[in-house]
Every structure is written in structure tokens, then in C-alpha cells.
């Protein structure tokens, strides 16, 4: 019985950190016009708070990739942020909240927050609002 409980607890603790993107969420992101970076791992999120992904690819490379994928999207790059959004250039942060967007930045806390490999410090956040 004790051995069974240990196995059960270990199994539950592993699954706490295992996240998977639901098929309906994948469709929502695709319908929003945002590709998911192929070397990214989904770690957390939903349509209400956005979808957070992590990658070991340097953030500058992922930013470049998204610029190539979404060349007509505007870039907001102030206060340390890097956000591509589906809208006209020059919008402020408050106005961005009504646009589909993808944010890419370095976040050294990702590995400890989501039990990831220590090299997975590039954070990709996709917001779908339309």
C-alpha cells in the first residue's frame, strides 16, 4: 500500500507540470493568424490569460522568426517589451489589449516556474482577442 501511494504521488507531481495545448486552443491561435514557433513548448494558458510557451532558442532569433511570419503586423517596442500586434503602428499599450498579439522576451524565471530545462528562457506569449 505504501509503495502504491508513493507511485501515485510521484505520478501526480509529474502531471502537475505537464501541460498540453488543447486542440480547440490550437485552432483559436491558428484562426487568430499567429503561428506557434515550432521549437516552443506550451507551458501554461488559455484564451482568457493568453498562451505561454518557452523555448531554448535565443529570444532575438524567435523575434526575427515572428517578424518574418507576420511582416504586416506592427511592432510595439517600448519599456523593454517586444510585441507584434495585428493593427496599425503607433498604438499605445492600452490599445494593444484589443489586438491579437505575440510577445517574445527573455525570462530567466521560466525554468523554475514551469519545471523546464534551464536553457528554456525565451518566453513567447500569444494573446487572441478577436
DONU-451822 format. One record per residue (C-alpha): residue number from 0; residue in one letter; y, x, z. Coordinates in steps of 0.05 Angstrom, whole numbers, always signed. Each point is the difference from the previous one (the first is absolute). Layout:
BEGIN
{n:NUM	res:a	c2:Y	c1:X	c3:Z};
...
This chain:
BEGIN
{n:0	res:x	c2:+0	c1:+0	c3:+0};
{n:1	res:x	c2:+48	c1:+56	c3:+18};
{n:2	res:x	c2:-14	c1:+35	c3:-66};
{n:3	res:x	c2:+13	c1:-65	c3:-38};
{n:4	res:x	c2:+68	c1:-8	c3:+35};
{n:5	res:x	c2:+20	c1:+71	c3:-17};
{n:6	res:x	c2:-18	c1:-11	c3:-74};
{n:7	res:x	c2:+37	c1:-66	c3:+0};
{n:8	res:x	c2:+63	c1:+29	c3:+32};
{n:9	res:x	c2:+0	c1:+60	c3:-48};
{n:10	res:x	c2:-8	c1:-47	c3:-59};
{n:11	res:x	c2:+57	c1:-43	c3:+22};
{n:12	res:x	c2:+46	c1:+59	c3:+13};
{n:13	res:x	c2:-13	c1:+27	c3:-70};
{n:14	res:x	c2:+15	c1:-68	c3:-31};
{n:15	res:x	c2:+66	c1:-7	c3:+37};
{n:16	res:x	c2:+30	c1:+53	c3:-45};
{n:17	res:x	c2:-37	c1:-19	c3:-64};
{n:18	res:x	c2:+47	c1:-41	c3:-42};
{n:19	res:x	c2:-12	c1:-30	c3:-68};
{n:20	res:x	c2:+48	c1:-32	c3:-47};
{n:21	res:x	c2:-20	c1:-72	c3:-13};
{n:22	res:x	c2:-12	c1:-21	c3:-73};
{n:23	res:x	c2:+56	c1:-51	c3:+6};
{n:24	res:x	c2:+48	c1:+54	c3:+25};
{n:25	res:x	c2:-19	c1:+46	c3:-57};
{n:26	res:x	c2:+15	c1:-56	c3:-48};
{n:27	res:x	c2:+66	c1:-15	c3:+35};
{n:28	res:x	c2:+21	c1:+73	c3:-7};
{n:29	res:x	c2:-21	c1:+3	c3:-73};
{n:30	res:x	c2:+36	c1:-65	c3:-15};
{n:31	res:x	c2:+62	c1:+30	c3:+33};
{n:32	res:x	c2:-1	c1:+54	c3:-52};
{n:33	res:x	c2:-16	c1:+58	c3:+46};
{n:34	res:x	c2:-59	c1:+46	c3:-14};
{n:35	res:x	c2:-36	c1:+29	c3:+59};
{n:36	res:x	c2:-3	c1:+76	c3:-1};
{n:37	res:x	c2:-73	c1:+17	c3:-15};
{n:38	res:x	c2:-4	c1:+55	c3:+53};
{n:39	res:x	c2:+26	c1:-44	c3:+55};
{n:40	res:x	c2:-40	c1:-33	c3:+56};
{n:41	res:x	c2:+20	c1:-68	c3:+27};
{n:42	res:x	c2:+12	c1:+4	c3:+74};
{n:43	res:x	c2:+36	c1:-63	c3:+22};
{n:44	res:x	c2:+39	c1:-61	c3:-21};
{n:45	res:x	c2:+6	c1:-67	c3:-32};
{n:46	res:x	c2:+50	c1:-41	c3:-41};
{n:47	res:x	c2:+44	c1:-12	c3:+61};
{n:48	res:x	c2:+10	c1:+72	c3:+23};
{n:49	res:x	c2:-16	c1:+39	c3:-63};
{n:50	res:x	c2:-59	c1:+42	c3:-19};
{n:51	res:x	c2:-4	c1:+71	c3:+28};
{n:52	res:x	c2:-40	c1:+53	c3:-36};
{n:53	res:x	c2:-10	c1:+74	c3:+15};
{n:54	res:x	c2:-14	c1:+59	c3:-45};
{n:55	res:x	c2:-8	c1:+75	c3:+6};
{n:56	res:x	c2:+39	c1:+10	c3:-64};
{n:57	res:x	c2:+70	c1:+27	c3:+15};
{n:58	res:x	c2:+52	c1:-56	c3:+4};
{n:59	res:x	c2:+42	c1:+31	c3:-57};
{n:60	res:x	c2:-59	c1:-4	c3:-47};
{n:61	res:x	c2:-14	c1:-73	c3:+18};
{n:62	res:x	c2:+74	c1:-16	c3:-8};
{n:63	res:x	c2:-1	c1:+31	c3:-69};
{n:64	res:x	c2:-63	c1:-39	c3:-18};
{n:65	res:x	c2:+33	c1:-66	c3:+21};
{n:66	res:x	c2:+63	c1:+17	c3:-40};
{n:67	res:x	c2:-44	c1:+9	c3:-61};
{n:68	res:x	c2:-37	c1:-65	c3:+13};
{n:69	res:x	c2:+63	c1:-41	c3:+14};
{n:70	res:x	c2:+55	c1:+31	c3:-43};
{n:71	res:x	c2:+43	c1:-62	c3:-3};
{n:72	res:x	c2:+2	c1:-10	c3:+75};
{n:73	res:x	c2:+62	c1:+23	c3:+39};
{n:74	res:x	c2:-3	c1:+55	c3:+52};
{n:75	res:x	c2:+30	c1:-6	c3:+70};
{n:76	res:x	c2:+6	c1:+69	c3:+30};
{n:77	res:x	c2:+44	c1:-2	c3:+62};
{n:78	res:x	c2:-9	c1:+15	c3:+74};
{n:79	res:x	c2:-63	c1:+40	c3:-15};
{n:80	res:x	c2:-34	c1:-57	c3:-36};
{n:81	res:x	c2:-32	c1:-1	c3:-69};
{n:82	res:x	c2:-10	c1:-71	c3:-24};
{n:83	res:x	c2:-13	c1:-24	c3:-71};
{n:84	res:x	c2:+18	c1:-74	c3:-8};
{n:85	res:x	c2:-3	c1:-52	c3:-54};
{n:86	res:x	c2:+74	c1:-15	c3:-8};
{n:87	res:x	c2:+67	c1:+25	c3:-24};
{n:88	res:x	c2:+23	c1:+68	c3:+25};
{n:89	res:x	c2:+50	c1:+4	c3:+57};
{n:90	res:x	c2:-30	c1:-50	c3:+48};
{n:91	res:x	c2:+8	c1:+12	c3:+74};
{n:92	res:x	c2:-57	c1:+1	c3:+50};
{n:93	res:x	c2:+9	c1:-74	c3:+18};
{n:94	res:x	c2:-4	c1:-20	c3:-73};
{n:95	res:x	c2:-63	c1:+40	c3:-10};
{n:96	res:x	c2:-37	c1:-47	c3:+47};
{n:97	res:x	c2:-1	c1:-52	c3:-55};
{n:98	res:x	c2:-31	c1:+47	c3:-52};
{n:99	res:x	c2:-71	c1:+24	c3:-12};
{n:100	res:x	c2:+0	c1:+73	c3:+20};
{n:101	res:x	c2:-39	c1:+63	c3:+13};
{n:102	res:x	c2:+21	c1:+52	c3:+51};
{n:103	res:x	c2:-29	c1:+71	c3:+1};
{n:104	res:x	c2:+14	c1:+51	c3:+54};
{n:105	res:x	c2:-32	c1:+52	c3:+44};
{n:106	res:x	c2:-24	c1:-26	c3:+67};
{n:107	res:x	c2:-34	c1:+51	c3:+45};
{n:108	res:x	c2:-22	c1:-55	c3:+47};
{n:109	res:x	c2:-46	c1:-36	c3:-49};
{n:110	res:x	c2:-63	c1:+40	c3:+17};
{n:111	res:x	c2:+4	c1:-15	c3:+74};
{n:112	res:x	c2:+23	c1:-72	c3:-10};
{n:113	res:x	c2:-58	c1:-18	c3:-46};
{n:114	res:x	c2:-54	c1:+52	c3:+16};
{n:115	res:x	c2:+9	c1:+35	c3:-67};
{n:116	res:x	c2:-11	c1:+70	c3:-24};
{n:117	res:x	c2:+56	c1:+45	c3:+25};
{n:118	res:x	c2:+24	c1:+12	c3:-72};
{n:119	res:x	c2:+12	c1:-73	c3:-14};
{n:120	res:x	c2:+74	c1:+0	c3:+15};
{n:121	res:x	c2:+29	c1:-33	c3:-61};
{n:122	res:x	c2:+16	c1:-73	c3:+16};
{n:123	res:x	c2:+5	c1:-52	c3:-55};
{n:124	res:x	c2:+25	c1:-69	c3:+20};
{n:125	res:x	c2:-2	c1:-57	c3:-51};
{n:126	res:x	c2:+40	c1:-63	c3:+13};
{n:127	res:x	c2:-11	c1:-62	c3:-42};
{n:128	res:x	c2:+53	c1:-54	c3:+10};
{n:129	res:x	c2:+1	c1:-37	c3:-66};
